[in-house]
Amino acid sequence: MKESSRNVFNYLKTNYGTPLTNNDIATALGVSGSTVVGSVQGLVRKGYAVRTDDEVTGQDGKVVKVKHISLTEAGLEFDPDAETEAK
């Protein structure tokens, strides 16, 4: 697992249960949005993360659709260090 993907994975794991967007993760980690998108795509392909479409009411009262990212049960159980040792 690349370092950037590991950082995204660890952030999702640490903040499990908190609705997070790509932008939230990118801002918190100080990386580009495209870095987060690529990392999340890899995690989704492996079954470790999911994207959900949610509706959120903004301060102006308008409802907007937002994609939240969270780990799956498999993602919570995944140990990236074990993957490295297996190679």
N, C-alpha and C positions, 0 to 999 in steps of 0.2 A: 504494500500500500504506500503510495506516495505521501510525502510529508504533508502536503496541503490537504489531501483527502483524510489523513489521520487527524489533522487539526479540526476539520469540519466534523468528522465522526465523533471525536472527543467532546467537541462543543455541544453537539446534539445529545450525547449521552449525559453530559453534566447538566444540561438544561431540559432533560426529559420531562414531558408534561407541560412545558411552556410552548405556546404557539409561536413558531419561528418562521420567518420568511427568508428568502435568499438574501435580501437586503439586510435583515437583522444580523444574519450570520456574517456576511461580508464586513459590515461595520464593526462588529465585535472583534473579529479576527484581523481587521486591517488588511483585507485582501480584496481583489476585484470580484465583482458579481459573476464574471465568467468563470473564475476559479471555483466559486461555490457551486455554480450550475454543473460544471464538469464533475466535481466531486460527488454531488448529490446524484447525478445520473448514474455514476458507477455504483453507488450504494443502493439505489433503486433496482438496478439490473441484478444485483446480487441478492436482493430480497431483504436488505438490511434497513431500508428506509422507504417511506411512502410520502407522496404529496397528496394533500387533500384540498379540495375547493371549499372554502368557507365564505360566508357572507359576514361582513363587518360593517357596523354603522360608524361613520366618521363623525368628527366634531360638527360638521355642517348638517348632520342628520341624514346624509345620503348613504345608501347601502351599496357597498362595493364588494366584488369578489376578490378574494385573496387566496393565494396558494400557500398553505403551511406545510412544513416539512417536519417529520418526526421519525424516530427509529421504530422498527417493528420489534416484536419479541426476539426474533432471530438476531436483529441488530444489537439489542441489549445484551444478548448472550455472547455475541461475537468478541473474540479476543484477537486484535490485530498482531499482538506479539506472538501468539501461537502460530499464526499464519506465516510469520517470518521464520520461526524456528523450523517449521515443516519443510521449508524449501531447501 
